[in-house]
Amino acid sequence: MPLYREQGVVLRTHKLGEADRIVTLLTSKRGVLRAVAKGVRRTSSKFGARLEPFMVADVQCYEGRTLDTITQAVTLGSYGPAITADYDRYRAGSVMAETAERLAEGGPSSELFTLLVGALRTLAAGKIPAELVRDGYLLRAMAAAGWTPGFDECVRCGAPGPHTAVAVQLGGVACENCRPAGSPSLDQGSIDLLRALLAGDWDSAVASGERERGQAAGIAAAYTQWHLERGLRSFSLPRT
């Protein structure tokens, strides 16, 4: 059977039999890859820890009839331990991983792969609050998928801002004449935070307040789930 190598981020795993796991990875060239890692649940496994969620690995696989099999794994980014050791990081990482898997259903994207690796690296470092890393990832991942939100001009008529009404179904901020009924109005600081998160301006994002972060988080979650056309289960993980 043909062998191949891929770089991938482990999104999730499932037990298979007594000692094996099915590993779901986001890969740089093949999109979502689901493969069997045999014997990884045994204490003697040489690469079980390399195939845990949020790890980045170079894997060698051989093709099977239904599922491919991972035969080797070399760690490229050991982000799993730092993320799973902190519950806030774990919740954020779970949302990011689920979003990446949903977006990758449309086909391979090296940009989405690179974006997720960078976000997990930042999350594991712990220097930026987990919710900001999560929301920045969500907005930029949606932009990479072709749904770039607009936080400057009115997304319907192009009227110059500032605007504080956000219409998720329209794709961003809307002026008073264009805003749909029921569209929430945010503080200007929250709009500025959304703009900073989309641009990766971490200095401005970290300087934001709790109210601004809460409002921005609500918009990032709503915008993502609107375009995915279904909810993300990871958002329902309980808070500490």
VMD Tcl script that draws the C-alpha trace (Angstrom):
set ca {
  {0.00 0.00 0.00}
  {1.32 3.50 -0.84}
  {2.99 5.51 1.89}
  {2.79 9.28 2.26}
  {3.85 11.99 4.72}
  {1.83 14.94 5.97}
  {2.04 17.72 8.51}
  {-1.05 17.92 10.68}
  {-2.66 19.38 13.78}
  {-4.44 16.83 15.96}
  {-8.01 18.08 16.34}
  {-9.50 15.20 18.31}
  {-9.15 11.48 18.98}
  {-11.50 8.55 19.56}
  {-10.81 5.18 21.15}
  {-10.82 2.17 18.85}
  {-10.69 -1.28 20.31}
  {-8.49 -1.89 23.34}
  {-5.31 -0.09 22.32}
  {-5.89 1.95 19.17}
  {-7.22 5.42 18.42}
  {-8.79 7.14 15.45}
  {-6.97 10.46 15.10}
  {-8.54 13.40 13.29}
  {-6.00 15.87 11.94}
  {-6.12 19.09 9.97}
  {-3.34 18.68 7.41}
  {-1.60 21.20 5.24}
  {-2.33 19.46 1.92}
  {-5.14 16.94 2.42}
  {-7.51 18.92 4.61}
  {-9.16 16.77 7.29}
  {-7.48 13.39 7.67}
  {-8.86 10.59 9.83}
  {-6.41 7.77 10.43}
  {-5.86 4.88 12.83}
  {-2.94 5.01 15.25}
  {-2.41 1.44 16.38}
  {-1.29 0.67 19.89}
  {-1.03 4.31 20.99}
  {-3.00 3.69 24.19}
  {-0.42 1.22 25.45}
  {2.16 2.57 27.87}
  {4.89 1.18 25.61}
  {3.74 3.25 22.61}
  {6.53 5.31 21.11}
  {4.36 8.03 19.63}
  {1.08 8.07 21.57}
  {1.82 11.43 23.24}
  {2.62 12.94 19.87}
  {-0.92 12.32 18.68}
  {-2.88 14.04 21.43}
  {-5.18 17.04 20.73}
  {-3.48 20.35 19.87}
  {-0.17 18.68 18.95}
  {1.41 19.44 15.57}
  {3.17 16.47 13.99}
  {4.78 15.19 10.85}
  {3.09 11.84 10.26}
  {3.79 8.96 7.93}
  {0.73 7.00 6.85}
  {-0.17 4.18 4.53}
  {-3.43 4.17 2.67}
  {-6.14 1.70 3.64}
  {-9.49 0.73 2.19}
  {-11.53 2.69 4.72}
  {-9.08 4.43 7.05}
  {-5.39 5.16 6.61}
  {-2.93 4.05 9.29}
  {-0.34 6.24 10.98}
  {2.99 4.42 11.18}
  {5.27 7.24 12.38}
  {4.82 10.60 14.08}
  {7.40 13.30 14.75}
  {6.46 16.27 16.94}
  {6.68 19.68 15.26}
  {4.79 21.71 17.87}
  {4.20 20.42 21.41}
  {1.28 22.67 22.33}
  {-1.04 20.06 23.83}
  {0.34 19.87 27.39}
  {0.27 23.64 27.98}
  {-3.24 23.99 26.54}
  {-4.84 21.06 28.35}
  {-3.24 22.04 31.67}
  {-5.28 25.27 31.77}
  {-9.06 24.99 31.45}
  {-9.57 28.40 29.81}
  {-6.96 27.54 27.20}
  {-8.54 24.12 26.71}
  {-11.98 25.64 26.11}
  {-10.54 28.14 23.63}
  {-8.49 25.48 21.87}
  {-11.52 23.20 21.58}
  {-13.53 25.94 19.86}
  {-10.64 26.62 17.48}
  {-10.17 22.95 16.64}
  {-13.88 22.39 15.99}
  {-14.06 25.50 13.81}
  {-11.03 24.38 11.80}
  {-12.57 20.97 11.19}
  {-15.85 22.48 10.03}
  {-14.14 24.93 7.68}
  {-11.87 22.23 6.26}
  {-14.93 20.29 5.10}
  {-14.80 22.59 2.08}
  {-11.39 21.19 1.06}
  {-7.69 21.62 1.86}
  {-6.39 25.08 2.73}
  {-2.77 25.73 3.64}
  {-3.83 29.15 4.98}
  {-6.28 27.62 7.46}
  {-3.63 25.11 8.55}
  {-1.01 27.81 9.10}
  {-3.52 30.02 10.93}
  {-4.47 27.24 13.35}
  {-0.85 26.33 14.08}
  {-0.05 29.97 14.86}
  {-3.11 30.36 17.08}
  {-2.30 27.21 19.06}
  {1.30 28.37 19.50}
  {0.05 31.70 20.87}
  {-2.52 30.00 23.09}
  {0.06 27.62 24.56}
  {2.47 30.47 25.31}
  {-0.10 31.94 27.71}
  {0.95 35.57 27.24}
  {-2.37 36.65 25.70}
  {-5.74 35.89 27.35}
  {-7.27 32.72 25.94}
  {-10.55 34.36 24.92}
  {-8.72 36.94 22.82}
  {-6.69 34.26 21.04}
  {-9.90 32.33 20.37}
  {-11.86 35.31 19.05}
  {-8.96 36.53 16.93}
  {-8.66 33.07 15.42}
  {-12.39 32.86 14.69}
  {-12.50 36.18 12.86}
  {-9.36 35.50 10.84}
  {-10.39 31.93 10.06}
  {-13.71 33.17 8.68}
  {-11.82 35.74 6.61}
  {-9.52 33.01 5.27}
  {-12.60 31.00 4.32}
  {-13.94 33.94 2.30}
  {-16.21 35.64 4.84}
  {-14.20 38.68 5.92}
  {-16.24 40.76 8.39}
  {-16.34 44.53 7.94}
  {-15.95 46.85 10.92}
  {-15.35 50.19 9.18}
  {-17.88 51.20 6.51}
  {-21.50 50.08 6.44}
  {-21.42 46.63 4.86}
  {-24.65 47.30 2.95}
  {-24.37 50.83 1.55}
  {-20.71 51.69 2.16}
  {-21.42 54.74 4.32}
  {-18.23 55.68 6.19}
  {-18.10 54.91 9.91}
  {-17.86 54.84 12.75}
  {-20.88 52.57 13.13}
  {-21.71 50.62 16.27}
  {-24.61 48.44 15.07}
  {-23.46 44.95 14.08}
  {-25.54 42.88 11.67}
  {-24.05 39.39 11.66}
  {-26.26 38.30 8.77}
  {-24.94 41.19 6.64}
  {-21.30 40.63 7.53}
  {-20.37 43.48 9.88}
  {-21.32 46.98 10.96}
  {-24.31 48.77 9.49}
  {-25.44 52.39 9.49}
  {-28.71 53.48 11.05}
  {-30.50 53.37 7.69}
  {-29.34 49.84 6.85}
  {-29.28 48.05 10.19}
  {-31.83 45.22 10.38}
  {-34.32 45.27 13.22}
  {-32.88 43.74 16.35}
  {-29.23 44.31 15.45}
  {-27.23 44.94 18.62}
  {-25.37 48.20 19.22}
  {-21.93 47.79 20.73}
  {-19.64 50.19 22.53}
  {-17.19 51.84 20.16}
  {-14.38 50.20 22.11}
  {-15.83 46.79 21.29}
  {-15.86 47.63 17.57}
  {-12.25 48.75 17.90}
  {-11.43 45.45 19.60}
  {-13.07 43.43 16.81}
  {-11.03 45.39 14.30}
  {-7.83 44.74 16.28}
  {-8.55 41.01 16.58}
  {-9.15 40.72 12.85}
  {-5.86 42.51 12.15}
  {-3.88 40.56 14.77}
  {-3.12 43.77 16.69}
  {-2.49 42.10 20.04}
  {-1.24 45.24 21.82}
  {-4.58 46.96 21.24}
  {-6.54 43.80 22.01}
  {-4.82 43.20 25.35}
  {-5.50 46.82 26.36}
  {-9.28 46.26 26.05}
  {-11.64 46.04 29.01}
  {-13.85 43.21 30.25}
  {-17.07 44.67 28.80}
  {-15.46 45.17 25.41}
  {-14.14 41.61 25.38}
  {-17.54 40.23 26.29}
  {-19.29 42.09 23.49}
  {-16.61 41.17 20.95}
  {-16.74 37.51 21.99}
  {-20.49 37.42 21.40}
  {-20.11 38.82 17.89}
  {-17.20 36.51 16.99}
  {-19.20 33.47 18.12}
  {-22.39 34.55 16.38}
  {-20.59 35.45 13.15}
  {-18.77 32.11 13.03}
  {-21.83 30.00 13.71}
  {-23.96 31.99 11.27}
  {-21.62 31.17 8.38}
  {-21.05 27.58 9.48}
  {-24.85 27.27 9.51}
  {-24.79 25.26 12.75}
  {-23.68 25.70 16.32}
  {-20.31 24.73 17.73}
  {-20.55 22.17 20.54}
  {-17.33 23.46 22.11}
  {-19.01 26.73 23.03}
  {-21.20 24.79 25.46}
  {-18.26 23.57 27.56}
  {-18.90 24.77 31.14}
  {-17.00 27.71 32.52}
  {-14.89 27.38 35.62}
}
mol new
graphics top color blue
foreach p $ca { graphics top sphere $p radius 0.5 }
foreach p [lrange $ca 0 end-1] q [lrange $ca 1 end] { graphics top cylinder $p $q radius 0.2 }
display resetview
